[in-house]
Amino acid sequence: MKGFVVWAGVVAASVAAAAGYPAGTVLDVTQPPYAVVPNDGQDDAAAIQRAVSENLDRGVALFFPNGVYDLDQ
């Protein structure tokens, strides 16, 4: 995952914008088109990998709200 900043915490994407991050530079993986669902006991690996792959060269930070993300693959 070279070139990525992965956030895990209580900071909401809107707070990141208020903190001075330009619009479009923070991507919440729980929102469409990735719609990763923490704490559901389902494998999140494919959706997370898709988010990483599709945004690798865009210079965005992936935001992971608090929760358990299952990576079974």
Sequence and secondary structure as in RCSB ss.txt:
>XXXX:A:sequence
MKGFVVWAGVVAASVAAAAGYPAGTVLDVTQPPYAVVPNDGQDDAAAIQRAVSENLDRGVALFFPNGVYDLDQ
>XXXX:A:secstr
 TT  EEEES  HHHHHHTT  TTSEEETTSTTT   TTSSSB HHHHHHHHHHHTTTT EEEEESS  B   
